[in-house]
Amino acid sequence: DEPGDAAPALSVGFTPNYRAIMKHAGPAVVGILVDGMKTPSLLDGPADARLPSLPFKGPLPFHGQGSGFIIGADGLVLTSAHVITGARRVTVRLSDRREFRATVLGSDPLTDVAVLRIAARGLPVIEPGHVEQLQVGDAVVAIGAPFGLEQSLSHGIVSAMGRSIAGVTAVPHIQTDAPVNPGHSGGPLLDAQAAVVGMNATIYSISGGSQGLSFAVPIDVVLRVKDKILAHGRMPHAYLGATVQNLDRPLATVFGLDRPQGALVAGVAVGSAAAQAGLKAGDIITTYNGKPLERTGDLIGHLSMASPGEQVRLGLWRARAARELLVRLDEAADADDQRDADTQQPQDMGWRLRALSSQERHLLGVSSGVW
């Protein structure tokens, strides 16, 4: 090989000062204790609540726990929305063991963010970090109350950025291999400077414990939701009105793309913003306000943070040609509304498609298509 072809030398990394991170951020990490009513379900999210194993239908009393962190010295606390779901009483336990009854200012299930207020002043806070500077391989630290064991620290690295998790929330997550367990939900994910870059939200696990796949909501998303809740009492969400799905290579070939990219429109709701703008089933959305979309998760992430009434520019691939549409987004009736869920989440349409063989195209008298 020529000297110019040699790979650049890798710089020597560093080990974060975990002791300093804990000392700096630990006092602002809190435990969340919840009492309320919930209907047991196998479809429940992360196991942050201990539900009685009784053969009854309908709501049952439950005692749950999770984590959170103080973002305002005047008593503003952030946690995961699913931690407080069904709560009748929420208690915040500080690192110094003081406990305060919390007022829920608002929560947003779509992004899994909740905002609490406690009657305390002069509290330690965690400073927000710059999630846009976070990269795969960066060291991260999680602090929380796994299984109720408060002020527990674990560490790892960023495994992936912008990870979409169907059926969890609409925002792309930060994936890490930091050990996160039930009870960590709502706690901070910190960078090496002890700044919060995400809110721990969920894990992928067969056993129910940590298996090196944990996910956090990026802090820029968390703070935007917090600001909306403080201003309006809720997080208003935009509604496009299109059901989308990922493309695989055979489908991309059928539609004339050189590789799978973008979000394939599988259906458009009658009277929706998408329908009024002229979006059609079979269109492939390739860009959002000029930003390329690799997967449906990219589109979902943009839509989850868009404001109702906002006009967005969608780049399309239609009939083997590039086009562009301007869409003025509607407002979703409710974060839990089925109409909104159909828009924001990739759907399994029950289709199993493949490209037609040359013989099948000849028999059907078409030049392309799927079966």
C-alpha positions in Angstrom: 0.0 0.0 0.0 1.0 3.6 -0.6 1.9 5.5 2.6 -1.1 7.8 2.0 -3.4 4.8 2.2 -2.5 3.9 5.8 -5.3 4.2 8.3 -4.9 7.1 10.8 -3.6 6.1 14.2 -6.2 5.9 16.9 -5.7 8.3 19.8 -5.4 6.9 23.3 -8.7 7.4 25.2 -9.3 8.4 28.8 -11.1 7.0 31.7 -13.8 9.3 33.1 -13.5 10.2 36.8 -16.6 8.3 38.0 -16.1 9.4 41.6 -16.2 13.0 40.6 -19.2 12.5 38.4 -21.1 10.9 41.2 -20.1 13.6 43.7 -21.2 16.3 41.2 -24.4 14.9 39.9 -25.5 12.4 42.5 -27.1 14.9 44.9 -29.5 16.0 42.1 -30.7 12.4 41.4 -33.9 11.5 43.2 -36.1 8.4 43.8 -39.7 8.5 42.7 -42.2 6.6 44.8 -45.7 6.0 43.4 -48.9 4.8 44.8 -52.0 4.4 42.7 -54.2 2.1 40.6 -53.2 0.1 37.5 -54.6 -2.7 35.5 -52.1 -5.5 35.3 -51.1 -6.3 31.7 -48.5 -8.4 29.9 -48.1 -5.4 27.6 -47.0 -3.0 30.3 -43.8 -1.2 29.8 -40.6 -1.4 31.9 -41.3 -3.3 35.2 -41.0 -0.3 37.5 -44.1 -1.3 39.4 -44.7 -4.2 41.7 -48.2 -5.4 40.8 -50.0 -8.1 42.9 -50.3 -11.4 41.0 -54.0 -11.8 41.5 -56.4 -13.4 39.0 -58.6 -10.3 38.9 -59.5 -8.0 36.0 -59.6 -4.2 36.4 -57.5 -1.7 38.3 -55.6 -2.9 41.3 -53.6 -1.0 43.9 -49.9 -0.8 43.1 -46.7 0.6 44.6 -44.1 1.7 42.1 -40.7 3.2 42.1 -38.4 4.9 39.6 -35.8 7.6 39.3 -35.7 11.3 38.4 -33.4 14.3 38.5 -33.7 17.9 39.6 -33.5 20.4 36.7 -34.5 23.5 38.7 -33.3 24.6 42.1 -36.9 25.7 42.8 -38.1 22.2 42.9 -38.6 21.2 39.2 -38.0 17.5 38.7 -38.1 15.4 35.6 -38.9 11.7 35.3 -40.4 9.2 32.8 -44.1 9.4 32.1 -44.6 5.7 32.5 -43.2 5.8 36.0 -46.1 7.9 37.2 -48.9 6.4 35.1 -51.9 5.6 37.2 -50.4 7.4 40.2 -52.6 8.9 42.9 -49.7 9.9 45.0 -46.1 10.7 43.9 -43.3 11.2 46.4 -39.9 12.5 45.6 -37.1 11.2 47.8 -33.9 13.4 47.7 -30.4 12.0 48.1 -30.3 13.4 51.7 -33.4 11.2 52.5 -35.9 14.0 52.7 -39.2 13.3 51.1 -41.7 15.6 49.4 -45.1 15.1 48.0 -44.9 16.0 44.3 -47.4 17.8 42.1 -47.5 16.4 38.5 -47.4 19.4 36.3 -47.9 17.3 33.2 -46.7 14.2 31.3 -46.4 13.2 27.7 -46.7 9.5 27.0 -45.6 9.9 23.4 -42.1 11.0 24.4 -42.3 9.4 27.9 -41.5 12.6 29.8 -43.1 13.9 33.0 -42.6 17.1 34.9 -43.0 17.3 38.7 -42.8 20.1 41.2 -41.9 19.8 44.9 -42.1 22.5 47.6 -38.3 22.9 48.1 -35.8 25.6 47.3 -32.0 25.8 46.9 -31.8 22.3 45.5 -28.8 20.8 43.7 -29.4 20.6 39.9 -27.9 18.7 37.0 -26.8 20.8 34.1 -27.9 19.8 30.5 -25.3 18.6 28.2 -24.9 18.9 24.4 -26.5 15.7 23.0 -25.6 16.9 19.4 -22.0 16.4 20.3 -22.5 12.9 21.6 -21.0 10.1 19.4 -21.0 6.3 19.4 -18.2 5.2 21.7 -18.4 8.1 24.1 -18.5 7.1 27.8 -21.8 7.6 29.7 -22.9 7.1 33.2 -26.4 6.2 34.6 -27.5 7.1 38.1 -30.8 5.9 39.6 -32.6 3.5 41.8 -32.5 0.0 40.2 -34.9 -2.3 42.1 -35.2 0.5 44.6 -31.5 0.7 45.4 -31.1 4.5 45.2 -28.0 6.4 44.3 -26.6 3.5 42.2 -24.1 4.3 39.5 -23.3 2.3 36.4 -21.3 3.1 33.3 -20.8 2.1 29.7 -20.6 3.7 26.2 -22.9 5.0 23.6 -23.8 2.0 21.4 -25.9 3.8 18.8 -27.6 7.2 18.2 -31.1 7.8 16.8 -32.3 4.3 17.6 -36.1 4.0 17.0 -38.0 1.5 19.1 -41.4 0.6 17.7 -44.1 0.6 20.4 -42.1 2.4 23.0 -42.0 6.1 22.2 -42.0 8.2 19.1 -38.5 9.7 19.5 -35.2 8.2 18.4 -33.2 7.1 21.5 -29.6 7.0 22.6 -28.6 3.3 22.9 -26.0 2.4 25.5 -24.6 -0.7 27.1 -24.6 0.9 30.6 -26.3 -1.6 33.0 -29.9 -0.2 33.4 -32.6 -2.1 35.3 -36.2 -1.6 36.4 -36.2 1.4 38.7 -33.6 3.3 36.6 -36.4 4.8 34.5 -36.5 8.6 34.6 -33.0 8.9 35.9 -30.2 10.8 34.1 -27.8 9.5 31.5 -24.6 11.6 32.0 -21.6 12.3 29.9 -18.0 12.4 31.1 -18.5 16.0 32.3 -21.4 15.0 34.5 -23.9 16.8 32.2 -27.2 15.1 31.5 -27.5 14.0 27.9 -30.5 11.7 28.2 -33.3 10.3 30.4 -33.1 6.6 30.9 -36.3 5.1 29.5 -36.3 1.4 28.8 -34.3 -1.8 28.2 -34.4 -4.7 25.9 -34.3 -7.8 28.0 -35.4 -11.5 27.9 -34.7 -12.0 31.6 -36.1 -8.7 32.8 -32.6 -7.5 33.9 -29.8 -5.7 32.1 -28.5 -7.3 29.0 -26.5 -4.4 27.6 -29.3 -2.8 25.7 -30.6 0.3 27.4 -32.2 3.4 25.8 -32.5 7.0 26.8 -34.6 9.9 25.5 -32.2 12.6 24.3 -32.1 15.6 26.7 -32.9 18.1 24.0 -36.2 16.3 23.5 -36.8 16.1 27.3 -36.2 19.9 27.7 -38.5 20.8 24.8 -41.3 18.7 26.3 -40.6 20.3 29.7 -40.9 23.8 28.3 -44.2 23.0 26.5 -45.7 21.5 29.6 -44.7 24.4 31.8 -46.2 26.8 29.2 -49.3 24.9 28.2 -49.8 22.1 30.7 -49.2 19.5 28.0 -47.1 18.8 25.0 -49.1 19.5 21.8 -48.2 17.1 19.0 -48.5 17.5 15.2 -50.5 15.0 13.1 -49.5 14.1 9.5 -52.1 11.4 8.9 -49.9 8.9 7.0 -49.0 5.3 7.9 -45.4 4.5 7.0 -43.2 1.5 6.9 -39.5 0.7 6.3 -38.2 -0.5 2.9 -36.1 -3.5 2.4 -33.9 -4.1 -0.6 -36.4 -5.9 -2.8 -39.0 -3.1 -2.3 -36.4 -0.5 -2.9 -35.6 -2.1 -6.2 -39.2 -2.3 -7.2 -39.6 1.4 -6.6 -36.5 2.2 -8.5 -34.2 3.2 -5.6 -30.6 2.1 -5.6 -30.8 1.2 -1.9 -33.4 1.1 0.9 -34.0 4.6 2.3 -36.8 6.8 3.4 -40.3 6.0 4.7 -42.8 4.2 2.4 -46.3 5.5 2.7 -48.6 2.6 3.2 -51.8 4.6 3.7 -53.2 8.1 4.1 -56.1 9.1 6.3 -59.0 10.8 4.6 -59.1 14.5 5.3 -55.7 14.5 7.0 -52.9 17.0 6.4 -51.2 14.4 4.3 -54.3 13.9 2.1 -54.8 17.6 1.7 -51.2 18.1 0.6 -51.5 15.3 -2.0 -49.5 12.6 -0.3 -50.4 9.1 -1.7 -49.9 5.5 -0.7 -46.8 4.3 -2.5 -44.9 7.5 -2.1 -41.5 7.3 -0.4 -40.7 10.2 1.9 -36.9 10.8 1.4 -36.3 14.1 3.1 -37.9 16.3 5.9 -37.2 20.0 5.5 -34.2 19.1 3.4 -32.8 16.6 5.9 -32.3 13.0 4.5 -34.4 10.2 6.0 -32.8 6.8 6.2 -35.6 5.0 8.0 -39.2 5.6 9.2 -37.8 6.3 12.6 -36.1 9.5 11.3 -39.5 10.8 10.0 -41.2 9.8 13.2 -38.6 11.6 15.3 -39.1 14.8 13.3 -42.9 14.6 13.5 -42.9 14.0 17.2 -41.1 17.3 17.8 -43.1 19.3 15.2 -45.7 21.8 16.2 -49.3 21.8 15.1 -49.8 24.3 12.2 -46.2 24.1 11.2 -45.5 23.9 7.5 -43.0 21.2 6.5 -41.3 20.4 3.3 -41.3 16.7 2.3 -39.1 15.3 -0.4 -40.7 12.4 -2.2 -39.8 9.6 -4.6 -42.9 9.0 -6.7 -43.2 7.1 -10.0 -39.3 6.9 -10.1 -38.9 10.7 -9.9 -38.1 13.1 -7.2 -40.9 15.5 -6.1 -41.6 17.8 -3.2 -44.7 18.6 -1.1 -45.5 21.3 1.4 -47.6 20.0 4.2 -49.3 22.0 7.0 -49.5 19.7 10.0 -52.7 19.2 12.0 -52.8 18.8 15.8 -53.3 15.4 17.2 -56.4 15.2 19.4 -54.5 13.5 22.2 -51.1 11.9 22.7 -52.9 8.6 23.3 -55.3 9.0 20.5 -55.3 6.1 18.0 -55.3 8.4 15.1 -52.0 9.9 16.3 -50.5 6.5 17.0 -51.3 5.4 13.5 -49.4 8.4 12.2 -46.4 8.3 14.4 -45.6 4.6 14.7 -44.5 2.3 11.9 -47.3 -0.2 11.3 -47.2 -3.9 10.4 -49.7 -3.9 7.5 -49.8 -7.7 7.4 -48.2 -7.6 3.9 -45.4 -10.0 2.8 -44.1 -8.5 -0.5 -41.5 -9.5 -2.9 -40.5 -8.4 -6.4 -42.2 -10.1 -9.3 -40.0 -12.6 -11.2 -39.4 -12.1 -14.9 -41.8 -14.9 -15.7 -44.5 -13.4 -13.5 -44.1 -10.0 -15.1 -44.4 -11.6 -18.5 -47.6 -13.5 -17.6 -49.2 -10.4 -16.0 -48.1 -8.1 -18.8 -46.3 -5.6 -16.5 -42.8 -4.3 -16.5 -42.5 -4.1 -12.7 -44.4 -4.7 -9.5 -44.6 -6.7 -6.2 -46.5 -9.8 -5.2 
